[in-house]
Structures are given as structure tokens and as C-alpha cells.
Amino acid sequence: MCEAIRPLTRVVIDVHLMVRPVDRIIPDFARAEPTSSAFIRRRASTSTATVGLIHDSGCMAGLVLNPATPLSQLDHVLHKLDLVLIMSVNPGFGGQQFIPHAMEKLREARKKIDGTGREIMLEVDGGVNTGNIADIARAGADTFVAGSAIFGSSDYRATIQRMRGALAAL
């Protein structure tokens, strides 16, 4: 899909590599020229190497934290990341409701990120919609994944405009 999209646009393509083993497929995705690649941390010992492999492939590197994954997983790798992705639903299917405790996780992640003094994006994925995007931004997110909220609406453009309007009002 990345290979098909990249010749048509230079917009950011954010690839979430939620597979195992991730290291084996990073070079394949990098050839398709995504802007960033995020992976789910499985073992602390391999995360630093995986981040290095993503960077060596010419992409920004991110780490995905599922709802049950503690923020302590960032402790040994945050200084090397370009993006932290907080999942606000359990991965698996679209249309799920935003998990409320993700707000506190976003606030805590924002503090950790700000403490590094580096520009690290804080992305949220799952249950983002026109009704909660402003609150999610106030909790610290600066990058948003909204699938069902947009593609489940009758007017994609209007939905995106409402989301942007909610963010602009902050």
C-alpha cells in the first residue's frame, strides 16, 4: 500500500508495524518510503536495536504502547524516539470507544516527553472523534489517528473540518 501511495503524494505516511518479528520487515517498509514507523515493544532488549534499524532505514521511529502497557516501557528508549503512540483502544478492529484512562496516560507521557527537551510527537490512536479530540489534545497529544470517526461519517471533509476546528479553538 505504501508503495502505491508514495508516488502520488509527499504527505506523512505513518506505518504501525504491529507484527512479530518486526525487525525482519522494517527494510521492506522503508523501501516504500513511509515517513515514520512505529512498533509494539515486545522485549526491552530488542527495542533499542529496532529503533536503530528504523532510523538506519531513513524513517522516524516510534513506539506503540497498548492500553495495558505501562509508560515505564519508555524509560530506556524515549531519548531515541521520534514518536510515542498511545493506543486508546485495544488493537484489533475499528469503531471501538476511546478508553478513558488513556487521558491520564497521555498526560504522563507528555510530561516524560517534555522532560527530554526533544521534539517527540505524541500520537493517539483509537476512538478519536469530533467530540473528544480537543480533550485529547489538552491531555498532551499532538498527532491523531481517526479512522471510524471519518470513514463512518457521511461527509469526510466536514468531519475533518470539525476536528480541525475543535483543535484550532484550543
C-alpha positions in Angstrom: 0.0 0.0 0.0 2.8 2.4 0.9 4.5 1.7 -2.5 1.2 2.5 -4.3 0.5 5.8 -2.3 4.0 7.3 -2.2 4.3 8.3 -5.9 1.0 10.2 -5.5 1.8 12.3 -2.5 4.6 13.6 -0.2 2.3 13.7 2.9 3.3 11.9 6.0 2.8 8.2 5.8 2.8 6.7 9.3 3.2 2.9 9.4 2.3 0.9 12.5 4.3 -2.3 12.5 2.2 -4.3 14.9 3.7 -7.6 13.9 6.3 -10.1 15.1 9.2 -10.3 14.2 9.2 -6.6 13.3 13.0 -6.2 12.6 12.8 -8.6 9.6 10.2 -6.4 7.8 11.5 -2.9 8.6 13.7 -2.8 5.5 10.8 -3.8 3.2 8.6 -1.0 4.6 11.5 1.5 4.4 11.8 0.9 0.7 8.2 2.0 0.3 9.3 5.4 1.8 7.0 5.9 4.8 7.8 8.9 6.9 7.6 7.1 10.2 7.4 3.6 11.5 6.0 2.7 14.9 6.3 -0.8 16.5 5.0 -2.5 19.6 7.6 -3.2 22.1 7.8 -6.9 22.9 11.1 -7.2 24.8 13.2 -4.3 26.3 16.4 -5.8 25.0 15.3 -5.5 21.3 13.7 -2.1 21.3 16.9 0.0 21.1 18.1 -2.2 18.2 14.7 -1.9 16.5 14.8 1.9 16.8 18.3 2.0 15.4 17.2 -0.2 12.5 14.3 2.1 11.7 16.5 5.2 11.8 19.1 3.5 9.7 16.4 2.8 7.2 15.7 6.5 6.9 12.5 6.7 8.9 11.4 8.3 12.1 11.0 5.7 14.9 8.1 5.4 17.2 7.0 3.1 20.0 3.4 1.9 20.4 2.0 1.4 23.9 -1.2 -0.6 24.2 -3.7 0.3 26.8 -2.3 -2.2 29.3 1.4 -1.4 28.6 2.9 0.8 31.3 4.7 4.0 30.5 7.8 2.6 32.1 8.4 0.8 28.8 9.7 4.2 27.5 12.4 4.6 30.2 15.3 3.1 28.2 14.4 4.2 24.7 12.5 7.5 24.9 15.7 9.5 24.2 16.0 7.8 20.8 12.3 8.1 19.7 10.7 10.5 17.3 7.1 9.4 18.2 5.2 7.8 21.1 1.9 6.2 20.1 -0.6 5.7 22.9 -3.3 3.2 21.9 -6.6 4.4 23.3 -8.4 1.1 22.3 -7.2 -2.5 22.2 -5.8 -3.1 18.8 -7.8 -5.4 16.5 -10.8 -3.7 14.9 -12.1 -0.3 14.2 -15.1 1.5 15.7 -14.1 1.0 19.4 -14.8 3.6 22.1 -11.9 5.6 23.5 -10.7 4.1 26.8 -11.0 6.9 29.4 -7.8 6.0 31.3 -5.8 6.8 28.1 -6.2 10.5 29.1 -4.1 10.1 32.2 -1.5 8.1 30.2 -1.3 10.8 27.6 -0.7 13.5 30.4 2.0 11.4 31.9 3.6 10.6 28.5 3.6 14.3 27.7 5.5 15.1 31.0 8.1 12.4 30.2 8.5 13.7 26.6 8.7 17.3 27.7 11.3 16.2 30.3 13.7 15.1 27.5 13.8 18.5 25.9 13.4 16.8 22.5 10.7 17.2 19.9 8.9 13.9 20.1 5.4 13.5 18.7 2.7 12.2 21.0 0.2 10.3 18.9 -3.1 8.7 19.9 -5.0 6.0 18.0 -8.4 4.7 18.8 -11.8 6.2 19.4 -10.7 9.7 18.4 -13.7 11.7 17.2 -15.1 15.3 16.9 -16.5 15.1 20.5 -13.2 14.2 22.2 -10.3 15.4 20.0 -10.0 18.7 21.9 -9.8 17.0 25.3 -7.2 14.5 23.9 -5.1 17.4 22.7 -5.4 19.1 26.1 -4.1 15.9 27.6 -0.9 16.3 25.5 -1.4 14.6 22.2 -0.3 16.5 19.1 -0.9 13.8 16.5 -4.2 11.9 16.0 -5.4 8.8 14.2 -9.1 9.0 13.4 -10.4 6.1 11.3 -14.0 5.2 12.0 -14.9 8.8 13.0 -14.0 9.9 9.5 -14.8 6.9 7.3 -18.0 6.2 9.2 -19.3 9.7 8.6 -21.4 10.7 5.6 -19.1 13.7 4.8 -15.4 13.1 5.4 -14.4 16.6 4.7 -16.9 18.1 7.1 -15.9 15.7 9.8 -12.2 16.6 9.3 -13.1 20.3 9.3 -14.9 19.9 12.6 -11.9 18.1 14.1 -9.6 20.8 12.9 -11.9 23.4 14.2 -12.0 21.8 17.7 -8.2 21.8 17.7 -7.9 25.4 16.4 -10.2 26.6 19.2 -7.6 25.5 21.9 
